[in-house]
């Protein structure tokens, strides 16, 4: 049974492991599929952009939302820009404006100067459609200024700064200021020569401006060559080149060629669902052309069509562009609001930094106090330990000194006892002269006894070796003490009696009493003060 249970347990563990692995692979495949969907949605949007722009916007919107889910802000910005571009090309300027604004806020959030410049560039074009020239130039200049710095540091390709100069060319050409347009075109041509993918729109502007300087042959040659390329590539910019060709033909009085070009431009606009603003320009041009050729009915029809289309785009009844009737600068207001919030956040951050700084300082002060207290306690402990060790050492030295002094006292007492014994023996012999030869015995006793000077020298040598600084300290405090006084002091320190002192010094007890009396006077001691305790200080 245990064997079977072990097998079943191993089977369940393997089954669980396989299931986990399959689940992991499933989620990985889902993630990969999600990434593929993001890319596929964008491609589907691109495929439908020129055919079904409304459907294309839906795919771009989903692609943008997936980019946000993945926190891929750059892809999200790209998605918003392409959505806004589709709206702008289909004259839904309100949505285009809002979407560009949303993209710019994202670019500002991640502090991307590259993508901020791309949005500035497009906002400039958007304002140009409403003839807001000062604001148009403001955004074009913002884009150019930013991109110049980025280009110098090689952070953007040549095409970016080329498109910035082209924006000025297009603006001044549309407003009929061909001389200024030519200056910006010269700068564009400088970068055009460096661009690997030659920009056809720069060549088209060059061809048109040549025609405005009277060089119609060169102008038409360039415009027709670029038209052929665009037609082959099925590029929607053919709307613009056809309009420009029609405009030049109209200037030259070539009305049929002009009419054909304008109509072809309108046909391309319908086909590609792009550059819808040129539809209005074509309507106006055709109305002018038919008026010059006395086809007033057609002229009136195109004037009416132009007016209706203009009202549809810019009129007060336009549902999609009511918000842009006066173009309230929501972006500026939003940026100011955002800057205000950022200022408030910075202020809060500064306050937090101050608070954090104060807390850091407090912690540092507490730490220093703790360190100081710990150091103080540590040093105090070391000092206490050192003091205890010193006390122990002093006590040990004191004990050793007392022991040695005790030994010295014992040996000195033995010496005194020997002297007393010999003195007693000598006295008894002297009293009993009949018993033996007195002179011989006294001679023998004298040789055994020795002199009192020799006895003192022996004592003093041993005392000095034990109490090395005794005489030095004593003389330092009482320099007037004599030799006898010092001898008495050393014997007092060892607590000898007057009789013992007399025997060791070889003097009478009365002389010892006299010496002690005189010593107390020299030491300025009162009667109540203990002489032994006083000597132990030294």
N, C-alpha and C positions, 0 to 999 in steps of 0.2 A: 504493500500500500504506500509506504513512504517513497518507494522508487517511482511508482506511478504519479504520486503527487509532485515529486521533483520534476518529472518530465513535463507534466501539465503546466507547472509554474514557468519552466523555461520556454514552453510554447507560447504562453501568454506574454512573456517579456519580449520575445522575438516579434510577436504579432503587434504589440504596442509600439515597438521600435520601427517596424515597417510602416505602420499607420502614421506615425509622427513624420517619418521621412517623406511619405506620399503627400501628407498635408503641407509640409514645408515646400516641396516642389510645386504643389498646386498654387500656393500663395505667390511663389516666385514667378510662376508662369502668368498669374493674374497681374502681377506688377509689371512684368514685361509686356503683357498685352495692353495694360493701361498706358504704358509709354508709347507702344505702337499706335494706340488709339489717338493719343495726343498728336503725334506726327501725322497720322492719317487724316485726322480732322483738319489740320492746317492745310494739307495737300488738297483735300476735297474743297476747302474754301477757296484756295487759289484757282482750282479748275473751274469753279462756278463764278468767280469774281467778275468776269467780263460778260457772263451770260445771264446768271440769275443772282444779282448782288444781294437780294434779301436773304436767299438761301445760304449764300456764302458767309454772310454776317453771322448766321446761326452757328455754322461750323467754327468760324473764328472765335465766337463767344465761348463755345464749349472748350476749344483749345486753350483759351485764356483762363477759364475756370480751372482746368486741369493743371495748368502752370501754377496757379495760386495754391492749389492743393499740395503740389510738390514743393512749394515755397521757392519756385524758380522765378524770381522777380523780373529778371531780364527778359525771359520768354513771355511773361505776362505783359510787360511794357510793349514788346514787339507786337503781341496780339492786339493790344488796344490801339496801337498806331495803325495797323492794317485795317482794323474795323473803322476807325475814324477816316482813313483814306477812302474806303468804299463809300462811306456816307458823304464825304466831301465831293467825290467825283459824281455822285448822284444828287447833288445840290441839297442834301439834307444837312445843312450847315449847323443846325442846332445840335443834333446828335454828334456831329463831327466835333464841334466845339467842346461839348461836355466830355467826350471820350478822350480828346487830346489833353484836356485839363486833368482828367483822371490819370492818364499816362505820365503827365508832367509831375503830378504829386508823388507817384510811385518812384519816378527818377530822382526827385528831390529827397525822398525818404532814404534811398540807398546812396545818396550823394553821387549819382552818376552824371558827370558833366557831358559824357558822350550822348546819352539818351535825352538829356535835357536839351542839348543843342538840336537834336533831331526833331523834337517837339516844337521848339522855338521856330525852326525853319517852316514847319507846316502851319503853325498858328499865324505866321506872317502872311502866308498865301491866303489863309481863311479871311483875315481882315482885309486883304486887298480886294476880295470879291465885293466887299461892302464899301469900298472906296475910303477906308479909314487909313489914309496914307501914313500919318505920323506913327500910329500904332504898328502898322505893317513894317515900316522901316526900323522901328524899335526892336521887334522880334527878329528881323533879319540880321540886325547888327549884333544882337545877343548871341545868335547862332554863330555868326562869323567870328566874333571876338573869342568865344569859347573854343571853337574848332581850330583857330589859329594856334592857340597855346597847345592844344592836343596834337595838332599836326607836327609842330616843332619837336615835341617829345615822342613822336612816332607812335601815338596811341590810336590814331585813326587813319584809314586809307585816304589816298588822294581824292577819291570820288566824293567824300564828305565835304571837303572844303571847296571842291569844284561846284557842287550843287549849291553851296552858299552864295558863290559869286553869280551863278546862273539865276538865283532868285532875284538878285538886283537887276540883272539884265532883263529878265521877264517883266519885272515891275515897271522899269522905266520905258521899256518898249511898248507895253500895254498903255502907258500914259502918254505915249507919243514923244518922250524925251530921248530921242535917238542918240544924241551926243553923249549924254551921261551913260546910257546903255552900252555905248561902244567902249567907254573906259572900263566898265566892269567886264565887258566881253574880252578885252585884252588880257585882263587878269585871269579870266576863265580859261583863255587859250593857253596861258602859261602852264596851268595845272592840267589842261586837257592833253598837252603833249606828254605829260608824265604819267597820265592814266593809262593803264594797260588796256582796259576796255574803253575804247574811244567813245565819247559821249555824243550820240547823234543829236540830242537836243541842243547842245552847244553849237554844233555845225549848222543846225537849222536856224538858230538865232543869227549866226554869222552870215548865212546866205540872205536872210531877210534884211539885215542892216546894210549889207552891200547894195541891195536893190534900192534902199532908201537914200543911199549916197549916189545913186545914178548908175551903179555898175550892175545893170540888169542881167547882162549876159552871165557874169560870174554868179550872181545871186540865184538865177534860175537853175544854173548848172548844179549848184550845191543842193538847192531845195528839191529838185527832181531826183537827184542821186539818192538823197536820204529817203525820199518818198518810196522809191523802188525797193530799198532795203527794208523799210518798215512794212511794205505790202507783202514782201516775201516772208518776213518774220511774223506777219499777222499781229502787229503791234498797235495798240490803241492810240499811240501818239500820232498816228497818221491823221487823226482828227485835226490836230494842231497844224501840221504841215500843209494840209489841204486848205485850211482857212487862210494861212499866210500866203499861199500861192494865189488863192482867189483874191485876196486883198491887193497884191501887186498887180494882177491882171486888171482889177477894177481901176487902179491908179493909172494904168497905161491905156485904159479905154478898151481893153480886150474883154468885152462883156460876156461873150459866149464862154470863153475859157474860164472867166471868173465865176460865171453861173455854175458851170460844171464842177469847179473846185469846191464851191460852197455847198452844193447839193451832195457832193461826195463826202464832204466833212460831216454833214448832217446824217447821212446814211451810216457812216462809220460810228457816229455817236450813238445811234439807235442800236447798232449791232453790238458794240462793245460795252454799252451801259457805263460809259466813262466820259470824263471831261464835259459834263453837261453844261458847264458855264459857257463853253464854246458854241453850244446850240443857240444861246441868246445872241452871241456875237454874229453867228451866221445868219440868223433871222434879220438882224439889223442891216447886215451887209447886203443881203438879198433885197430887202426893201429899198435900200439906196440904189442898188443896181437897176431894179425894175423901174424905179422912178426916173433914172437917167435915160432909160430906153423907152420911156413913155408907156410902160406897161403898168398903168396906175392901179388896175384891179389887183394884179398880183402884188404890187407894192403895198396896197392897202391891207391885203390878206396877211402878208408877212409882218407888217407893222402891228396888226391886231394880234397875230400869233406871238410876236415879241412881247407885246404889252401883257397878254395873258400869262405868258411864261414868266415874265418878270414879276407880276403880281403873285404868281404861284410860289416863286422863290422868296421874294423880298417883301411882298405886300402884307398888309395888316391882317388879311384873311388867311394867310398861310399858316396852317396848323403846326407844321414842323419847324417854322422859323419865327413864330411870334416872339419867342424869348430873345431872338437876335435882332428885333426891330431897331432897338437902340444899342445893341451889343453892350449889355451891362457887363462890366468887367468882373465877372464872378471869380475868375482866376486870381486877379489882383486882390480882391477882398478875401478870398480863401487863403491866399499866401500870407496876407497881413494877419488874418486870424490865426493861421498856423504859426507864424513868427511870434505872435503874442503868446500862444500856448507854449511854444518852445522857450520863450523868455521866462515864462512862469515856471516851466519845468527846470530850466537852468537855475532859476532862483531857488527852487526847492532843492535841486541837486547841490547848489552852493550851501544852502542851509544844512542839508544832510552832511555835506563835507565838513562844514563847521562843527556840526554835532559829533560826527565821527572823529574829527580832529580833537575836539574837547574830550571825547571818551578815550581816545588814544593817549592824550596828555594825562588824563586822570589815571588811566591804567599805568602809564609810565611813572607818574609820581608815586602811585601806590607801590609799584614794583621797586622804585628807588627806596621808598620808606622801608619796605620789607627787607630789601638788601641791606640798608643801613642798620635796621634793627637786628637782622641776622648777624651782620658783621660785628655789631656792638656786643651781642650775646656771645658770638664766637670768640671775640677778643677777650671779653670778660671771663668766659670759661677758661681760655688759655691762661689769662692772668691768675685766675683763681687756682687753676691747676699748678701753675708755676709757683704761686704763693704757698700752696699746700706742700708742693715738693720742697720748696725752700724751707718751710717750717719743719717738714720731716727731716730734711738734711740738717738743719740747725739743731733740732731735737736730738738727732743721731749724734751730731758732733758734741752737743751738750752732754748727752749720756756717756759718750766715750770719754769726754773730758772729766766728768764726775767719776767715772770708773777709774781713770788713770790717777786722778787726784786721791781717790779712795785707796788705790794701791800704794800711791806715794805716802799717804797718811799712815797706812799700815806698816810700811817698811820703816818710816821715820819713827813711829811708835816703838817698833821692835828695837830700833837703834837706841831710842831713849831708855827703853827697859834694860837693854844691855848695859848702858852707862850707869843706870841706877843700881843694877845688880852688882856691877863691878865696884861701884862706890860703897855699897853696903858690905861687900866682901872685904874690901880694903879696910873698912872701919873695924870689922870684927877681928881681922888678923892683927890690926894695930893694938887692939885691946888684949889679945892673947899672944904675947910675944914669946912665951915660953914654948909654945907648941912647935914652932918651926923657925926657919931662917926668914925673918921679916923682910930684909932688904931684897933677898932673892925673889920672894913672892911678889913684892911690890913692883919689882922690875918686870916680872912676867905680866902682871896686871897692866902695867903701863904700855907694854908692847901690844897687848890685846885691845886696850881701850882706844888708843889713838888720841888725837887732839880734837878739841871742839871746833877748831878752824877746818880741819879735814872733814869732820861730820857735816858742817854747814855747806862746804863746797859740794859735797856729794848731794846733799838735799837741793841746793840751789840749782845745780846742773839739771837734775831730773825735773824740778818744778818749772824751770824756764822752757825746757823742751815740751812740756805739756801745755803750759799757759804762756804761749809765745809773746803775746802782745800785752801782758799784764803790766809789766814795769813801764812800757812805752806809754800806755794810756794813763797810768797813774801819774807819771812824770809830766805828761802833757797838761793834766788838770791841776796838779800840785807840784810845781817845779822846786819848791823849797824843802821837800822831804830829804832827809839824810839817809845814809846807808843803813843805819840801825832801824830807822823808821820803815824803810822798804822791806827789811827782813821781817819786822813785826807784822807788817801788812800782809806779806805772803803767808805767814803762819796763821794769822787771823782768818784769811780766806779759807784755809783748810780746817778752821775751827779747832785749833789746838788750844789747850788750856795754858794759863800763865806758867804753871809748874813745868809743863812739857816744853814750853818755849825756853824757860830758864835752863833746863837740862841740855837742850839742843844747842843753845847759843853760848852755854858755859858761863852764865851769869846768874845772879841771885833772883829769886822770885820778886823781891822788892823792886829790883831794877826793871823787871818786866812790867810791873804795875805802874811804875813811874813813866816808863816809855809809852805805855798805852794811854796814860793820862795826857802826856804831852802830844801824842799823835791825834787824839780827839780834838785838842785845841787847834792844831795845825789844819785839821780837816773841817773845822767849824761845825762840829757835830754837837747836838744837844745831848743831855743825859739820857733822854728817852729813846734816842735813835740807836738801833742795833748795829754794832760795828761790823759784825760778820756779814749781815745782809748788805751793808754799804759796800764792803769789799767785793762781794759777788757781782757787783755791777761792772767790774773791770775784768 
